[in-house]
Amino acid sequence: MNLSIKTSDFLTSVQDPRRLPPAKPEIAFVGRSNVGKSSLINLLLGRKALAKVSGKPGKTRLVNYFTVNEDIYFVDLPGYGFARTSQEMRRDWSKMIEEYLLTPRTRLVVQLLDARHGVTRMDLQSIEWLCYNMVPVVIVLTKCDKLSKAALGHTLLSLRRQLKPYSVLQILASSTKSRHGRDELLGYLGAWLKQYGRAGKASKEEQQGD
């Protein structure tokens, strides 16, 4: 069952993970700077510029919350791996992201990978961290329109072999330009939400974590 997007709006930007909005099921998007997190969010929500897109890596520096259907959050996280960012700022961002992801919530992480580059060392570190901390994660390849159909198939096969040791839930492909993969990802998100909680089904532990 596809996640049907009826309403969506920007809610807030958060720097301190201790001050998150009231608990609701969350879909969080993580990945390298400029991998296409904001573009994918806009594609899924059917909005052109709700999540701010920039050609400059490192634009997203806060945890950005979007309310979907009034009972779900989409969360755009700061990208990692931006070389021009100072080491101190990168450490601060990393700490903020880790604290956010470890805050008790009903949460699914969408880990984005650039289809042209596959899984990089920093991507693998992110996936390892998520799996080690038992954070549910689904992999989405972005910018798949840049590859031929044969090359994309080879990339997906190689990626599935490479990530076999890790407990990723699914590996999907997408393109914001061609809209490829939108329905498949919305279907996966809808099934996950149906199984693990829609509005009002956050646990007492999650609500106490606010």
Sequence and secondary structure as in RCSB ss.txt:
>XXXX:A:sequence
MNLSIKTSDFLTSVQDPRRLPPAKPEIAFVGRSNVGKSSLINLLLGRKALAKVSGKPGKTRLVNYFTVNEDIYFV
DLPGYGFARTSQEMRRDWSKMIEEYLLTPRTRLVVQLLDARHGVTRMDLQSIEWLCYNMVPVVIVLTKCDKLSKA
ALGHTLLSLRRQLKPYSVLQILASSTKSRHGRDELLGYLGAWLKQYGRAGKASKEEQQGD
>XXXX:A:secstr
       EEEEEEES GGG  S   EEEEE BTTSSHHHHHHHHHT SSSS   SSTT   SEEEEEETTTEEEE
E   B  TTS HHHHHHHHHHHHHHHHS   EEEEEEEETTT S HHHHHHHHHHHHTT  EEEEEE GGGS HH
HHHHHHHHHHHHTTTS    EEE  TTT TTHHHHHHHHHHHHHHH  TT   HHHHHT 
